[in-house]
Structures are given as structure tokens and as C-alpha cells.
Amino acid sequence: MVTKNTRKKKRTFSWMNPKLEVRDTKKYGKGVFTKKDIKKDEIKMLIY
């Protein structure tokens, strides 16, 4: 008898502040860099 997994898969939600950008680095692969100044209490990324 085959049983199905009835759990719903979690959906990943992510958002990145438009003042940030992902760029390639020579040493580490990819990195996140700022395009504009960011305030101390400003949200940078959301990953859910």
C-alpha cells in the first residue's frame, strides 16, 4: 500500500530592498552590495 504525503509544501517568500544588488565577487562568489545609502532601521531583506 502506498501512502501519500498530505502535508502542504511551504512556499518560500523573499524580498530584497531595491537599494541592494547581488554581484559576483572574485573571492567569495556572490555578495550583496548597496546601490544607495541605507538607514540603520531600514529593512534589508525578508526571507520567509
N, C-alpha and C positions, 0 to 999 in steps of 0.2 A: 504494500500500500504506500502510495506517495502522498506526502502531506505538503501543502503549500504554505509558505511563509506569509502570514496575513498582516504582518507589520507594514505600515506605510514607510517608505523611504523618506528620510529627512531631506528637505530641499536646502541647498546651501545658498545663502544670500550674501552678497558682498557689495560694498560701495567704497569708492576711494575719492577723497576730496579732489576736485578738479584742479587744485593748485599743486597737486603731486603728479609725478610721472615715473614710469618704470623705464629704466635704461640699462643697457649692458655695461658691465664693468670688466676691466681686464683681470682683476684679481679674484672676484667672487661670483661671477656670472651675472645675475641681475640684481639691481638695487632700486630703492625708492628715493627719489630726489624731489626737491621743491622747485616749482617754476616761479612762485611768488612767495612773499613773506606770509607766514602763518602765525596767528595769535596763539598764545600759550594755552588757552582753554578751548581752542577750535578743534572740532572733531577731524581726525585724520583719516581713519578707516573704520568700517563696520564689517565684521565677518560674523555671520550667524549660521 
